[in-house]
Amino acid sequence: MNLATYATKNMFRRKGRTILTIVAVAVAVLIFALIRTVVAMWSAGADAAAQDRLATRHKSSITMQLPKRYIEDIRAVPGVKAASYAVWFGAKDPKKRTEFFAGFGVDQDTWFDVMDEMAVEPAVLAEWKTTPNGVILGDVLAKTLQVKPGDKLVIASDIYEGDWEFKVVGLYKALRRTVDRNSLVFRWDYLNNDPRAAFVKDQIGWVMSRISDPKGSASVSLAIDKIFDERDDQTVTMSERAFQLSFLGAFSAVLKAFDYVSLAILLIMALILANTVAMSVRERTHEYGVLRAVGFRPGHVLGFILGESALIALVGGLFGVGLTFLLVNGAMGPFIEENMAGLFPYFRVPGAVMVMALVIAAVLGALAAGVPAVRASRLKVTDALRRID
């Protein structure tokens, strides 16, 4: 007899209890993995940010605009290979097929060169540059809005009054899984030349710069901001990752709450396992006395109990990970990517989350059995043999 055979043979001596415990662990692992997936996917865009790209915005707030002329000063900074600009449009669908999606007015000459993870066919790009009201959409948004190249598209805005009519020129292809496929890109000059946008005439929202050497990003950032230190509109320049994370700042409390919930789930899992192990140990006290009487050491008894608990937790963890994979990757993920692409352009369970869930389940299984196992291993043989439950 060894640890593996003992744990395996004794695992289903109380089939009902063991099965219920495995189901409870599987559900706990499912919830834990789902929460960690939400947290991981929420920040996936920032984690996948380009290392050689910087973002420049108004020093006070992202909601404040910069003079459009700043772009030429930034392009002249040593180390900056290319720079482009954009302005937030606050796009809405008047027909409410989708409540909200990302809409940007951008520099038609350089945007897709700097943001090259949004791939556009050369013919589409050429047509867009000659179509003042042309738009390029992600495939998910085009499906939601039920439009195709050549169609007229009317959208509204949270910022600019009235309905805005565009011509769909084509679609962009996401070259990274984390690229939002639910966005709309149009020409900045079309917005700038419209009287309804007169209050932000010749202003831009932020600048994206591609630099020659990612290792020199800090010095380039300082050089950019130094140019505007004495001007009315000062800037702050940061890595693209930091820029992406700044948008998540408003949700930091929610993400922290998710962390606490995932810890609570682990605690519940440990309590369930501890309860199961405690009942099993109580029922087998006489059996452990017999094992000690025939020559097994206290360490053997300790190992048998810990091993059985860890095995139950591991089996439950495997079922939980399997359920998570099927639920998220097979059903929930595609649905979220299609209907909530603005928040989660890519939603799949990371492999690291599945491995972490399995390891945590096994470790908690062993830890939950710690107290009952230690007590059982310390029982005197005579006391253990006398106890019959």
N, C-alpha and C positions, 0 to 999 in steps of 0.2 A: 504494500500500500504506500502510495506517495501523495503529495499534496494535490496533484492534478486529478488522480483517480478518486480520491476521497471527496473532493469538492464536486466533481461531476456526478458521482453516484448519489450524493446526499442532496443535491440541488433540488430534485423534484420529489423528495420524500413527503412534503406537504404541497401537492401540486397546485391546489387552489391558491394558497398563500403566495407561492413562488410566482405563479402566472400573474397574479394581481400586482405583485411587487415589480415584476418585469414591465408590465403595462404602465405602471405609475412612473418608473424610471424613464421609459420610452417617451411618455408624454412630457415629462420634465425636460428631457434632452431636446425634444422637438421644439418646445417653447424657448429654451435657452438658445438653441442654434438659430431659430428664427429671429430672435431679438438681436443676436450678434450679427446676423446677416444684414438686418436693417441698418445697424450702426456702421458696418463695414461698407455697405453699398452707398450709404449717405455721403461718406467722405471719399469714395472711390475716385471721383473726378479730381479732387485735390491731390490724392496719392499718385495719380497718373499724369500730373501736370508736367509739361515740358521743362527740362532743366535749363534750357537756353532761352527762356522767354520771361520777360518782366512786364509788370502791369503798373501803370502810372495813373493815379486818380487825384482828385482834389484832396488837400490835406485835411480838411474839416470833415468831409463825408462823401461817400460814393454818390449820394443824391445831388451833390452840387456839381455844376458844370465847369469846364475849363474852356478858355478861348481856343478856337480852332488853330490859331497861328502857333500854338505850342508844339504842334506836331513837327514843324520844320526845325525847331530848336532841338528836339529830342533826336531827330534823324541825324543831326550834325554832331552828336556826342560820340567821341571815339569809343569804339567797341560795339556800337549799335549797327547791325547789318541792315535791318529793315524795321519799320514801325508803321502801325496802322491804328485807326481810331474807330470808335463806335459810340452810339448813344442808345439808351434804353427807350423803347417805344411803349411798353406796357400793353401789349396786344391782347385783344379779346375777340371772341367770335360772336358777331351779332345774332347768329342763329343758335348759339349756345350748344353746339355739338361738343365743344370743350369750353370750360369756363375761363381758362387762362393758359397762355403759352408764351414762350420767350420770343420777342420780336426786337430786332436790332436794325438801326440805320448805320451803315458802315461805309468806309472808304472803298469805292468800287475798284480802285486801281491796285490796292495792296492787301486787302483783307484776307483773301484766300491764299495769298503767298505767305503771310505771317501765320495764319491759323490753318496750316496745311493738313491738319487731321480731318478737315471738312473738304473732301475731294469733289471737284466739279469738273465735268467734261469741258474741254477747251471750247467746243462750239457753243455750249450753254453759257460759259463765262463771257465769250465774245458778244453773244446776243444780249446778255444782262447789262454789259457795259454800254450798250447803245440803246437800251430801253429805260427811259427815266423812271417809270413806275414798275419796273420789273422786280420780281421776288424769286428767291431760291429757297426751297423748303426742304426739311427733312422728310424722309419717306413716311414716318409714322404720322407726322402732322398732316401730310398730304392725304393720307388715307382717312384720317379723322375728319378733315374738312371736305373730303370727297372732291378733290380737284386734281387735275393733271396738267402737264405743260400745255400752254396755250389758253387755258381757262382764265376767266376773270375771277378775281377774289376780292371780296369786300370785308374788311376787318375794322374794328373799333379800337379805341385806346383809352387807358385810364388817365392819360396825360393830355392828349391832344383831342379836341372836340370833333364831333362829326364822324361820318363813315369815310374810310380811306379805300380807294379803289386801286387794285394792283393787277398786273398781268403775271401769271405763273410762267416763268421762263424755263425752270427745270428743278431738279432735285440734287441735293448734295449727298455724298456717300460718306458715312462715318468710318474712318480708318482705325478708330480705337473703340473698344466696346463701351467706354465711359462717355463717349461723345453724345450729347443730347440730339436725338433724332426727331425732336418735337419742337424745333425752332424755325423761325422765319427770318431771312436776311434780305434787306432791301437797301437801296442806295441812299446814303446820307443826304446828298444834294437834293433829292426829291422832297425830303422832309424840310430841309433848310430853306427851300425856295417857296414853300407853301405859307400863305399869310397866317394860317392857324398856328404855325410854329414860330411866329415872329418874336415871341418872348424869349426864345432861346436861339435867336439868329446868330449864326457863325460860332456856335458853341458845340462842344463834344463832351461825352460822358467820361471816357477813359481811353488810354493809349496802351496798346500791346506792342512790345518791342522784342525783336529777336536779336540776341547778342552773339558775338563771335566766340567768346570763351565763357562757358558756364561758371568756371572757377572765379572769374572776375565779376560776377553779378553784383557783389556788394559794392565794389568801387564804381561800377557803372551806375548803380542806383543812386549813390551819393552824388555822382557827377550830374545826373539828370536833375535831382532835387535842388542842387546848389544853384543851377541856372535861374530858378524861379524863387529863390529865397527872398529877394527884395521886391518881388512883384505882389500885386494885390491878391492874385490867386496862386497860392503856394501849392506844392504837390507833395505826394508821398509815393515812392516807388518801391515795389516789393516783388518777390518771386511770384510766378503764376500760382504756385501752390499756396502761398500766403494769401494771395488775392482771392483764391477760391475759398479758403478757410474763413476769410472775413465774412463771406456770405452766410456761413454756417454759424457765426457767432450768436445770432438771434435764437438759434435752436440749441445752443449748448446746454441749457437747462433741461431740455427734452432728452438730449442724448445722455446726460448724466443720470436722469431718471431711469432711462433704459438700462444703464449700467447697474443701478441699484436693484431694479426688478430682476435682472439676470442673476445677481447674487442671491436674491430671495428665492429664486427657483432652485438654485444649487442647495440652499439651506433646507428647503422642503424635501429635495431628493435625499439628502443625507439623513434627515429625520425619518423618512419612510424606511430607508435601508436599516437604520439603527433599530427601529421598532421590530422589523422582521428578524434581524439577527438576534436581538434580545430574547424574543419568543423561542427561536430555534435553540439557542443555548440553554434556556431554562428547561426545555423539553428533553435535552440530550445530556443533562448533567450526569446522570447515572452512566451513560455510554462513555463519556469522557473519563469517568472514574475507572471503568473497565480498561480503557486504553492505557491509562497511567499504570494500572495494576499489572498489565502484561508487558510493560517495559517502555512505553512511549513517554517521552520527556515533556515537560511543560511547554517547551518551544514548539513541539509537534502539534499540541492542542491549539496553541496560539496560531500557528500557520494554517491549520485546517479551517479554523473559523474565519480568519482573514481571507483566505483563498476562496472559500465558498461565497462570502459576501462580495468580494471583488468580481467573481465570475458572474454572479447574478446581475451586478451592476453593469458589467461589460456587455452581457447579452441584451439587457435593456437598452444600453447605449447604442448597440448595433441596430436594434429595431428602430430606435429613435432617429438615428442618422439616416437610415433607409427611408423612413417616413418623411423626414425633412427633405431629402433629395427628391423624392417623388412629388411631394406637395409643392415645393418651391420651384425646382427646376422644370418640373413637368406641367404645372398648372398655374401657380401663383405668379411665378416669374414672368412668363410670357404675357399674362394679363396686365401686370403692373407696367411692363415695358411699353405696352400698347396704349394704356389708358392714363398712366402717370409718368410718362417719359420725361416731363420737365423736372421731376424730383428724382426719379430713378431711371436713367436711360439704360442701365444694365442692372438686372436683379437676379443673381444666381448665388447659391451657397458657396462661399470660398472653401477650397479644400482645407485650408488652415483651420477654419471654424469646425469642420467635421472631425478633424483629427483632435482638436482641442476638446470637443464635446466628449469624444470617446475616452481620452486620457483622463479628463476630469471625472467622468462617471466611474471609471475603474479605481481611481485614487480615492474618491469619496466613498466608494464601496468598502475599501479597506479601512479608511479612517472611521467610518460609521460603526464598524465592528470592533473598533479598538477597545473600548471599555468592557463590553461583554467578553471579548476574547481574553483580555488580561485577567479578568476576574475568574474565568473558567480555568485558565492555566495555573492560577495560584491556589485553587481549591486543594485541600488535602484529599488523598485518595479515599480515606475512610468516610469523610464527609460527603464526597461525591457519590460513593456507592450507596450510602444511606438514603440519599435523596431520590425519591421516585415521583415524577410528575405525570 
